[in-house]
Amino acid sequence: MQTKNCKTCGKKFLVFPFTQKTGRGKYCSKKCFYQNKEHKEHMSKIMIGRRLSKATREKISRVQRGKKLSVATRQKIKVANSGERSANWKGGRQTSTQGYVLRYCPTHPNRIKGNFVAEHRLIMEKHLGRTLLSTEIVHHINGNKKDNRIENLMLFASDSEHLKHHMKKDGHIRWRKKKQV
């Protein structure tokens, strides 16, 4: 074994002859290796304009793991990955659990959570030329919630008018329990 001086801190350390032949054995520790100016310059030249390998990305993620991002950085990431720029973007249309078609409208005054608005309400608004009040109900005449043609939509001023329409149509109140004999 040979004695060498560390390039970064100048501390003496022992080196095996074969490590010296392969061009290694210049630093006493990994800490000194990463602090060295030559190493930093070399790494910055390598990283410019290159796609990183999977192994390198994993190493970087291990180093970054557990670090807290500032509120401003988190907001920038959220904005950068939302809406049409999201990896999960499906054209701005989705179906609700109730079966209605929803459209992505982040600026609509009556949007629901996730910036979506029911498509039948948007179509009625376009037909009337104004935004609908939150009390107004849009009814599907044929009962198909995905059929949003204007001919199939009917507007009611309130929920009570909508219920009266159903009572006239069906002849009874559907939500009452029948008396058991």
Residue, then its C-alpha position, 0 to 999 in steps of 0.5 A: m500500500q502507498t501513502k497519498n495526499c487527498k486532492t481536496c483536504g490534503k490529508k494523508f491516506l493509504v491507497f492500494p496500487f491497483t486503484q492508483k493504476t485505474g486512475r482512482g485513489k485521489y481522495c480520502s473519502k466520498k465527502c472530499f470527492y464530491q466537494n472537489k471543484e474538478h468533480k463538480e465541473h466534470m458533472s455539470k459538463i456531463m449533465i448538459g443536454r443529456r437524458l438521464s438513465k434510470a439508475t441515475r434518476e433513481k440515485i437523484s430521487r434517493v438524494q431528494r427523498g424526504k426534502k420538503l418543497s417550499v409552498a411556492t415550488r409546490q404551487k408551481i408544480k401543481v399549476a404545471n401538471s394541471g388541466e391539459r398538461s396533466a398526464n391523466w388528461k382525457g379531453g376534459r370530459q368525464t362522467s359523474t357517479q350519478g351518470y351526468v357528463l361533466r366538462y372541465c371549465p376552471t373559470h365557470p362561476n358555478r363549477i363544482k370541485g375539480n373545476f367541472v360543470a355538468e354539460h347539460r347545464l352548459i348547453m342550456e346556458k349557451h342556448l339562453g345566452r346567460t349563466l344559470l342560477s344555482t336554483e334552476i334545474v335542467h331536466h332530461i326529457n327522455g331520462n337519458k342523462k348522457d343525451n344532452r341535445i337541446e331538444n331533450l332538455m327542459l328548464f325549471a325555475s326551481d326544484s319544486e317545479h321539477l318535482k311537480h312535473h314528475m308528479k304529473k307525469d308519474g301520477h304519484i309521489r315515488w319517494r313515499k313508502k307503500k303501506q305494508v299490509 
